[in-house]
Amino acid sequence: MQICRQLPIRKIALNLLACSVFLFLLAGCKQGSNGDEAPAESFNESWSPIRAEDMRDLPGTYLVEGGRSYVVIGTEGKDYLEVRKSLGGSMGMNLTIECRGAEIRLTESVFESDIIYSLRKSSTVPGDWDLVGIMRANWPMAAEKNEYFPLETPLTSYLHRVDDPKVIQYFKGLPESAEEAKIWSISGEMEQTAIKLLNDHPDDPYIRGIYLDYLTRSGRIVELEAKIALWREDFLRSGQPFVEDMLRYAEESLAAQKCSAEGRNAKDSVLRLLGSSLETRLDRLPEIRAYDKFLEGASVVGLHYHSISFLELQMLVKISQIQVCFELLLGRRGKALDLCAAVCYLAQIMARDGSSILGVIGMNFRTFAYRSLGLYALNACETPDEFEALWKTLEFLEKSQRDLTTQEFMSTESALDRYTEALSVSRSMGDPVVRNRAENACFQTIRMAVAARYRQIKDGRFPTTSDELAPLLPDGPPMDPFAKGPMRFTSTPYFFTCYSVGPDGQDNEASIEYDPRNGTVSRGDILLRVPFESQYPFPRNGVRARTAEDLRRQFPNGLPKDPFRIDGQLSVSNTTPVFVYSYGPDQVDSTGESAGSYIPWLAYDPTNGTMSDGDIFIQIPEF
């Protein structure tokens, strides 16, 4: 896990919670430990407070991790050194500083756990301190109580000394919370501070990073592009990972701002959607397909606050899954397909274009999106025109996904994540390359299933050979992301099962289904079973029912899964009129009554709060 920043880890934890992966993050701690218990024991020995007279050259102001925050080390009138760390734009957190010989360590408390950084004087940059190891103590669900992670190669200038009060002045002008960041704008004073810093330290790459941050935050695209071009080679030649990070953050922000200026950035559409009512969000979500990128950009220094609430976006993705079912129940197949396509596309471009954390969130969203797509594909196509419309959608989605290499993923991570793999937030949830390929395989099973269903509708039977997957798949099954050959299938008169061998690479002949909860690389095949009879026979003109029994007779297998219930289907009221409903994000019946007397009166409204009261429901027309 990335445990080296106090506020950033809280911010990251909230974003991960927003996409239901925070538990995976904690589980990842349990699996991922490459920490060494013996070094951890010695790490606790012989450390003592630092007398000011013993390290006279240590007190000063330092940028931390390429400017993510800053610390001030001093005595404050005492005999021993103390250190205070910035929280957002202000100073607000005490850290413990100790030494053992020429080595120092900083201890930072995160909730009830400790994060400890071991540092030594830089051998390349005078006045700086290099990171040589990280320890986490009492970390929730970690394999060991104390785990020490030494770095094979020290991270140069984890603490970069800049004894200039204008550095603190610049940081104090930065937003201190995500809410403040939404309405914050750079001040004239900050502009002058950034200019003066660059004039006083023209060759310091970290000060250049602060100036790039000023250009980024003020939206000065032309000057930002010019400065990046002017300084790029110097940043890359520095050999300092945190300096290289600053360049990458500036380039990402430039790309995002240019994409927004050209009207191509889906992030802007999502921001507008999340400021509207639920009805508007669902109605306008299909417009997302008009955008070809999802670029958020990042601040170069200071804490980065995501402009999008990923918890709120996750709720929209889940509610869209419910809405697809509602549209099918009401006979509005076209709207259902448009919504399926929009959610799948949004999830795909987030996974494709985003940073490491944003990419992992996109992968998580793909799981929900493909459930809706599979629901539509296997239960709402009966005519050649419907299959043609669906296949065009699948071909569109096929173009927006990609395979992801480890190198590509690592290029979006911070230096700490790249050099401390065991502590990486994104990789603690499982190998992202494997997760991405698993979602790609899931998508390919849907394409194969549609080809098989089309053959069944046309000929009255499932295909038994690869050639019979034509005309939709004229070249046979697509390639398996986890094998050197094509995807596989089994066919009987009652079921067609298409599958990938899965992350373990073993062909289980679809007898064992892959479940990532057992581990990212665990036993089982990624499969999709197509029954001869539709599991959910949505009538073309919509459902009509006067009682719950009327509805249940039409759906003998029950209704599709409710994404807000761990294991459960959408619910049906025992009333007239009949309501199909989900209790929504709060998972609480808004009426306080049992399903037997359910009469909805409070609809979920995200503008009242992402986890606010309210249910999601439709009324079924009567005969």
C-alpha positions in Angstrom: 0.0 0.0 0.0 1.0 3.6 -0.6 1.3 4.6 3.0 3.7 7.5 2.8 1.3 10.5 2.9 -1.2 11.1 5.6 -3.8 13.2 3.9 -3.4 11.6 0.4 -4.0 8.1 1.9 -7.2 9.4 3.4 -8.2 10.9 0.1 -7.3 7.7 -1.8 -9.1 5.6 0.8 -12.3 7.6 0.2 -12.0 7.2 -3.6 -11.4 3.5 -3.2 -14.4 3.2 -0.9 -16.3 5.1 -3.6 -15.8 2.1 -5.9 -16.2 -0.6 -3.4 -12.6 -1.7 -3.4 -11.4 -0.4 -0.1 -11.9 -3.8 1.4 -9.8 -5.3 -1.4 -7.2 -2.7 -0.5 -7.1 -4.0 3.1 -7.2 -7.6 1.8 -4.3 -6.7 -0.4 -2.3 -5.8 2.7 -2.9 -9.3 3.9 -1.7 -11.0 0.7 0.9 -8.6 -0.5 3.5 -8.5 2.2 7.1 -8.6 1.0 8.1 -7.0 4.3 10.9 -8.6 6.3 10.2 -9.3 9.9 13.8 -9.4 11.0 14.7 -6.0 9.6 11.5 -4.6 11.2 12.8 -5.7 14.6 16.1 -4.0 14.2 14.4 -1.0 12.8 12.9 -0.4 16.3 16.2 -0.6 18.1 18.6 2.2 19.1 16.6 5.1 17.9 16.5 8.3 20.0 15.3 11.9 19.8 17.7 14.3 18.0 19.4 17.0 20.1 19.6 20.2 18.2 23.4 20.5 18.8 24.0 17.0 17.3 22.5 17.8 13.8 23.0 21.5 13.4 22.5 21.3 9.6 19.2 19.4 9.8 16.7 22.2 10.7 15.0 23.9 7.8 12.1 23.7 5.3 11.8 20.7 3.0 9.5 19.7 0.1 8.3 16.2 0.6 8.0 13.7 -2.2 8.4 16.2 -5.0 6.2 18.8 -3.4 3.2 16.7 -2.3 3.6 18.5 1.0 6.3 20.2 3.0 7.8 19.9 6.5 9.5 22.3 8.8 12.2 20.9 11.1 13.3 23.0 14.0 13.6 23.3 17.8 10.8 25.8 18.6 12.9 26.8 21.6 13.6 23.3 22.8 16.7 21.2 23.1 15.4 18.5 20.7 14.4 18.8 17.1 10.7 18.7 16.2 9.0 18.4 12.8 5.6 19.7 11.6 4.0 18.7 8.3 1.6 20.6 6.1 -2.0 19.5 5.8 -3.3 20.8 2.6 -2.2 24.5 2.5 -1.5 24.9 6.3 0.7 23.4 8.9 -1.2 21.1 11.1 0.5 17.8 12.0 3.3 16.8 14.3 5.6 14.0 13.3 8.2 12.3 15.5 11.8 12.6 14.4 14.5 10.3 15.7 18.0 9.3 14.7 20.3 6.4 14.8 23.8 7.4 13.8 23.7 9.3 10.5 20.2 8.0 9.7 16.9 9.7 10.7 13.4 8.5 10.7 10.1 10.3 10.6 7.0 8.7 12.3 3.6 9.7 11.1 0.3 8.4 12.6 -2.5 7.4 10.3 -5.6 6.6 12.2 -4.3 4.1 14.9 -1.3 3.0 12.8 2.2 4.4 12.3 4.1 5.0 9.0 7.8 5.4 9.4 10.2 6.7 6.8 13.9 5.9 7.1 16.2 8.6 5.5 19.9 9.2 4.9 21.7 12.3 3.7 21.6 12.4 0.0 24.8 11.4 -1.8 24.0 13.5 -4.8 22.1 16.6 -3.7 23.6 18.5 -0.8 21.1 19.3 2.0 18.6 16.7 0.8 17.6 13.4 2.4 17.0 10.2 0.4 14.4 7.6 1.4 15.9 4.2 2.1 13.0 2.3 3.7 9.4 2.4 4.9 7.8 0.7 7.8 4.2 0.3 8.7 3.3 -0.6 12.3 -0.1 -1.9 13.5 -1.5 -1.6 10.0 -5.0 -3.1 9.7 -5.1 -6.7 8.4 -1.4 -6.7 7.6 0.4 -10.0 7.5 2.8 -8.9 10.3 2.3 -6.4 13.0 5.4 -4.5 11.9 6.7 -4.7 8.4 9.8 -3.0 7.0 10.2 -2.4 3.3 13.8 -1.5 2.5 14.4 0.1 -0.9 17.0 -1.6 -3.1 17.7 1.9 -4.7 17.2 4.9 -2.4 14.7 7.4 -3.6 16.7 10.6 -4.1 15.6 13.8 -2.4 12.5 12.5 -0.7 13.1 15.6 1.5 14.4 18.4 -0.7 15.6 21.5 1.2 14.4 24.9 0.1 14.9 27.4 2.9 12.8 30.1 1.3 9.7 31.4 3.1 8.0 31.9 -0.2 7.6 28.1 -0.5 5.5 28.1 2.6 3.6 31.2 1.3 2.7 29.4 -1.9 1.5 26.3 -0.1 -0.6 28.3 2.2 -2.6 29.5 -0.7 -3.5 26.0 -1.9 -7.0 24.5 -1.2 -7.2 22.5 2.0 -10.1 20.2 1.1 -11.9 18.7 -1.9 -14.9 20.9 -1.3 -12.7 24.0 -1.2 -10.9 22.9 -4.4 -14.2 23.0 -6.3 -14.6 26.7 -5.8 -10.9 27.7 -5.4 -9.1 29.9 -7.8 -5.4 31.0 -7.8 -4.8 34.4 -6.3 -2.7 37.2 -7.6 -0.5 36.9 -4.5 0.2 33.2 -5.4 1.0 34.2 -8.9 3.6 36.7 -7.7 5.0 34.2 -5.2 5.5 31.6 -8.0 7.2 34.1 -10.2 9.5 35.3 -7.5 10.4 31.8 -6.5 11.4 31.0 -10.1 13.5 34.2 -10.3 15.3 33.4 -7.1 15.9 29.7 -7.8 15.8 29.4 -11.7 17.7 26.1 -11.8 16.0 24.2 -9.0 13.8 21.6 -10.6 11.5 21.5 -7.6 10.9 25.3 -7.8 10.3 24.8 -11.5 7.7 22.2 -10.5 6.0 24.8 -8.3 5.9 27.2 -11.2 4.4 24.5 -13.5 1.8 24.0 -10.7 0.9 27.7 -10.8 0.5 27.5 -14.6 -1.6 24.4 -14.3 -3.9 25.8 -11.7 -4.3 29.1 -13.5 -5.1 27.4 -16.8 -2.3 29.1 -18.7 -2.1 26.4 -21.4 0.2 28.2 -23.9 2.8 29.1 -21.3 2.5 25.7 -19.6 3.2 23.9 -22.9 6.2 26.2 -23.6 7.8 25.7 -20.1 7.3 21.9 -20.4 9.1 21.9 -23.7 11.9 24.2 -22.4 12.5 22.2 -19.2 11.6 18.7 -20.2 15.1 17.4 -20.9 16.5 18.9 -17.7 13.7 17.1 -15.7 14.5 13.8 -17.4 18.3 14.2 -17.0 18.0 14.9 -13.3 17.8 11.2 -12.5 15.5 12.0 -9.6 12.2 10.1 -9.7 10.2 12.8 -7.9 11.4 15.4 -10.4 10.3 13.1 -13.2 6.9 12.8 -11.5 6.5 16.6 -11.5 7.1 16.6 -15.2 4.5 13.9 -15.8 1.9 15.6 -13.6 2.4 18.8 -15.6 2.1 16.9 -18.9 -1.0 15.1 -17.8 -2.6 18.3 -16.7 -1.7 20.0 -20.0 -3.2 17.1 -22.0 -6.4 17.2 -19.9 -6.8 21.0 -20.3 -6.2 20.8 -24.1 -8.7 17.9 -24.4 -11.3 19.9 -22.4 -10.7 23.0 -24.6 -11.4 20.9 -27.7 -14.6 19.6 -26.1 -13.4 16.0 -26.1 -13.0 15.3 -22.4 -15.6 13.0 -20.9 -14.6 14.2 -17.4 -16.3 17.5 -18.1 -19.6 15.8 -19.1 -19.5 13.6 -16.0 -19.0 16.7 -13.8 -22.1 18.3 -15.4 -24.1 15.2 -14.9 -23.2 14.8 -11.2 -24.6 18.3 -10.6 -28.0 17.3 -11.9 -31.0 15.3 -10.7 -31.0 11.5 -11.0 -33.5 11.6 -13.9 -31.3 14.0 -15.8 -28.2 11.9 -15.1 -29.8 8.8 -16.5 -31.3 10.6 -19.5 -28.1 12.3 -20.5 -25.6 9.6 -19.7 -25.7 8.2 -23.2 -24.2 11.5 -24.4 -20.9 10.3 -23.0 -20.2 8.4 -26.2 -19.6 11.7 -28.0 -16.3 12.1 -26.0 -13.1 10.2 -26.8 -11.0 10.7 -23.7 -11.3 10.7 -19.9 -8.5 12.8 -18.6 -8.5 14.3 -15.2 -5.0 15.8 -14.9 -3.2 16.4 -11.6 -1.7 19.2 -9.6 2.1 19.3 -9.8 2.6 20.1 -6.1 0.4 20.0 -3.1 -2.4 17.5 -2.4 -4.4 16.5 -5.5 -8.1 16.6 -4.9 -10.1 14.6 -7.5 -12.7 16.9 -9.2 -15.1 14.0 -9.4 -16.7 12.2 -6.5 -16.1 8.6 -7.4 -18.5 7.4 -4.7 -21.2 9.5 -6.4 -20.2 8.2 -9.8 -20.2 4.6 -8.6 -23.8 5.1 -7.3 -24.7 6.3 -10.8 -23.1 3.2 -12.4 -25.0 0.9 -10.1 -28.3 2.7 -10.5 -27.8 2.5 -14.3 -27.7 -1.3 -13.9 -31.1 -1.1 -12.2 -32.4 1.3 -14.7 -31.5 -1.0 -17.6 -33.7 -3.6 -16.0 -36.5 -1.1 -15.5 -36.4 -0.1 -19.2 -36.6 -3.7 -20.3 -39.5 -4.3 -17.9 -41.3 -1.4 -19.5 -40.5 -2.5 -23.1 -38.1 0.3 -23.9 -35.3 -1.8 -25.3 -33.7 1.0 -27.3 -33.2 3.1 -24.1 -31.8 0.1 -22.3 -29.2 -0.5 -24.9 -28.2 3.2 -25.0 -27.7 3.2 -21.3 -25.7 -0.1 -21.3 -23.4 1.3 -24.0 -22.9 4.5 -22.2 -21.9 2.9 -18.9 -19.6 0.4 -20.5 -17.9 3.1 -22.6 -17.4 5.4 -19.5 -15.9 2.5 -17.5 -13.6 1.5 -20.4 -12.2 5.0 -21.1 -11.6 5.5 -17.4 -9.7 2.3 -17.2 -7.9 3.1 -20.5 -6.9 6.7 -20.0 -6.8 7.3 -16.3 -4.0 7.3 -13.7 -3.3 4.2 -11.7 -6.0 4.8 -9.2 -8.5 6.1 -11.8 -7.7 3.1 -13.9 -8.4 0.7 -11.1 -11.7 2.5 -10.4 -12.6 2.1 -14.1 -11.9 -1.6 -14.0 -14.2 -1.9 -11.0 -16.9 0.0 -12.9 -16.5 -2.4 -15.9 -17.6 -5.3 -13.7 -21.0 -3.6 -13.1 -21.3 -2.3 -16.7 -20.8 -5.7 -18.2 -23.5 -7.3 -16.0 -26.0 -4.9 -17.6 -24.6 -5.5 -21.1 -24.9 -9.3 -20.5 -28.4 -8.9 -19.2 -29.5 -7.1 -22.4 -27.5 -9.3 -24.7 -29.0 -12.6 -23.5 -32.6 -11.5 -22.8 -33.6 -8.6 -25.1 -32.7 -9.6 -28.7 -35.1 -11.5 -30.8 -34.9 -10.1 -34.3 -32.1 -9.5 -36.8 -32.5 -5.7 -36.4 -32.1 -6.0 -32.7 -29.0 -8.2 -33.1 -27.6 -5.7 -35.7 -28.0 -2.8 -33.3 -26.4 -4.7 -30.4 -23.5 -5.8 -32.6 -22.8 -2.3 -33.7 -22.6 -1.3 -30.0 -20.3 -4.2 -29.2 -18.0 -3.2 -32.1 -17.9 0.4 -30.9 -17.0 -0.8 -27.4 -14.4 -3.2 -28.8 -12.5 -0.3 -30.1 -12.4 1.6 -26.8 -10.7 -1.1 -24.7 -7.1 -2.2 -24.8 -4.6 -4.6 -23.3 -2.5 -3.1 -20.5 1.1 -3.9 -19.9 2.8 -3.6 -16.5 5.2 -0.9 -17.9 2.2 1.1 -19.1 0.5 0.9 -15.8 3.6 1.7 -13.8 4.1 4.8 -15.9 1.0 6.3 -14.4 2.1 5.6 -10.8 4.0 7.9 -8.4 7.7 7.2 -7.7 6.8 5.7 -4.3 4.4 3.2 -5.9 6.9 2.3 -8.6 9.7 1.7 -6.2 7.7 0.2 -3.3 5.6 -2.3 -5.1 4.4 -4.0 -1.9 3.0 -0.7 -0.7 1.3 0.4 -3.9 -2.4 1.2 -3.4 -3.5 0.2 -6.9 -1.5 -3.0 -6.9 -2.6 -4.0 -3.4 -6.0 -4.7 -4.9 -4.5 -7.3 -7.2 -2.3 -7.1 -10.3 -4.0 -4.4 -12.4 -2.7 -6.0 -15.6 -4.4 -9.2 -14.7 -7.6 -7.5 -13.6 -7.8 -5.5 -16.9 -7.3 -8.7 -18.9 -10.0 -10.4 -16.9 -12.5 -7.7 -17.8 -11.4 -7.9 -21.4 -12.1 -11.6 -21.3 -15.5 -11.0 -19.8 -16.3 -8.6 -22.6 -15.3 -11.2 -25.2 -17.5 -13.8 -23.6 -20.4 -11.4 -24.2 -19.5 -11.1 -27.9 -19.3 -14.9 -28.2 -22.6 -15.3 -26.4 -24.4 -12.9 -28.7 -23.0 -14.7 -31.8 -24.3 -18.0 -30.3 -27.7 -16.5 -29.4 -28.0 -15.2 -33.0 -27.3 -18.7 -34.4 -29.9 -20.1 -32.0 -32.6 -17.6 -33.0 -31.8 -18.2 -36.7 -31.4 -22.0 -36.7 -33.1 -23.1 -33.5 -29.9 -24.5 -32.0 -26.6 -23.4 -30.6 -23.4 -23.5 -32.7 -21.3 -26.6 -32.3 -18.3 -25.4 -34.4 -16.3 -22.2 -34.6 -17.5 -21.7 -38.2 -21.1 -21.5 -36.9 -20.3 -18.4 -34.9 -20.5 -16.6 -38.2 -21.8 -14.2 -39.5 -21.2 -12.1 -36.3 -17.8 -13.8 -35.7 -16.7 -14.9 -39.2 -13.2 -15.7 -37.9 -14.4 -17.7 -35.0 -13.8 -17.0 -31.3 -11.8 -14.0 -30.4 -8.3 -14.4 -28.9 -8.1 -15.4 -25.2 -6.3 -12.7 -23.2 -4.9 -15.4 -21.0 -3.8 -17.9 -23.7 -2.0 -18.0 -27.0 -5.1 -19.3 -28.8 -8.8 -18.3 -29.1 -11.5 -18.3 -26.5 -13.2 -21.7 -26.0 -16.7 -23.0 -25.7 -18.8 -26.0 -25.0 -22.2 -26.6 -26.6 -25.2 -28.8 -25.7 -28.8 -28.6 -26.7 -29.6 -26.7 -23.5 -26.6 -24.5 -22.9 -23.8 -22.7 -24.8 -20.9 -21.9 -22.5 -18.1 -19.6 -23.7 -15.0 -19.0 -21.6 -11.4 -17.9 -21.2 -9.0 -20.1 -19.3 -8.5 -17.2 -16.8 -5.5 -15.8 -15.0 -4.1 -19.2 -13.9 -3.9 -20.3 -17.6 -5.5 -23.7 -16.8 -8.4 -25.0 -18.9 -11.0 -26.3 -16.5 -13.5 -26.8 -19.3 -15.8 -24.3 -17.7 -16.3 -26.6 -14.7 -14.9 -24.0 -12.3 -15.8 -20.4 -12.5 -13.2 -17.8 -11.8 -13.9 -15.6 -8.7 -11.4 -12.7 -8.1 -12.4 -12.7 -4.5 -10.3 -15.9 -4.2 -7.3 -13.9 -5.4 -6.5 -12.0 -8.6 -4.6 -15.1 -9.9 -6.8 -17.9 -8.7 -8.3 -21.1 -10.1 -11.2 -21.1 -12.5 -12.3 -20.0 -16.0 -14.0 -16.7 -16.9 -17.2 -17.9 -18.4 -20.7 -17.0 -19.5 -23.5 -19.6 -19.9 -26.2 -19.0 -22.4 -29.4 -21.0 -21.6 -31.6 -22.1 -24.5 -34.5 -20.3 -22.9 -33.9 -16.7 -21.7 -33.4 -16.5 -18.0 -35.3 -13.2 -17.9 -38.0 -13.2 -20.6 -38.7 -9.5 -20.9 -41.7 -9.0 -23.1 -41.2 -6.8 -26.2 -44.0 -4.5 -25.3 -43.3 -4.4 -21.6 -44.6 -6.2 -18.5 -48.2 -6.0 -17.4 -49.2 -7.2 -13.9 -51.9 -6.5 -11.4 -50.4 -8.5 -8.6 -46.9 -9.8 -7.5 -48.0 -13.3 -8.6 -48.8 -12.0 -12.1 -45.3 -10.7 -12.3 -43.6 -13.7 -10.8 -45.4 -16.1 -13.3 -43.8 -14.1 -16.1 -40.3 -14.4 -14.5 -40.1 -17.9 -12.9 -36.4 -17.4 -12.3 -37.0 -14.2 -10.4 -35.7 -10.7 -11.4 -32.1 -9.7 -12.1 -29.6 -8.9 -9.3 -29.9 -5.8 -7.2 -26.4 -4.2 -7.2 -27.1 -2.8 -3.8 -27.7 -6.2 -2.2 -24.8 -8.6 -1.6 -26.7 -11.6 -2.7 -30.2 -10.7 -3.8 -32.6 -9.8 -6.6 -34.6 -6.7 -7.2 -37.7 -6.8 -5.0 -41.4 -7.0 -5.9 -44.1 -5.5 -3.7 -47.2 -7.5 -2.8 -49.4 -4.6 -3.6 -51.7 -3.3 -6.3 -50.3 -1.5 -8.2 -47.1 -3.6 -8.3 -43.7 -2.0 -7.7 -40.3 -3.3 -8.6 -37.7 -1.7 -6.4 -34.3 -1.5 -4.8 -33.7 0.0 -1.4 -30.9 2.0 -3.0 -27.5 3.1 -1.7 -28.6 3.2 2.0 -30.2 -0.3 1.7 -33.0 0.8 4.0 -36.7 0.6 3.2 -37.8 4.3 3.1 -41.3 3.3 4.3 -40.1 1.3 7.3 -42.5 -1.4 6.3 -42.0 -4.9 5.0 -42.3 -5.8 1.3 -45.8 -7.0 1.8 -47.1 -3.5 2.3 -44.5 -1.6 0.3 -45.8 1.6 -1.1 -42.9 3.9 -2.2 -43.2 7.5 -1.2 -39.5 8.7 -1.1 -37.4 8.3 -4.2 -33.7 8.4 -4.0 -32.3 11.8 -4.9 -28.5 12.0 -5.1 -28.6 15.8 -4.7 -29.6 15.2 -1.1 -26.4 13.3 -0.5 -24.8 10.3 -2.2 -25.9 7.9 0.6 -29.1 9.7 1.4 -32.5 8.0 2.1 -34.7 6.9 -0.7 -35.6 4.0 -2.9 -35.3 3.3 -6.6 -38.5 1.9 -8.1 -41.0 1.7 -10.9 -44.7 1.0 -11.0 -45.6 -1.9 -13.3 -48.6 -1.1 -15.6 -51.7 -3.2 -15.0 -53.4 -5.4 -17.6 
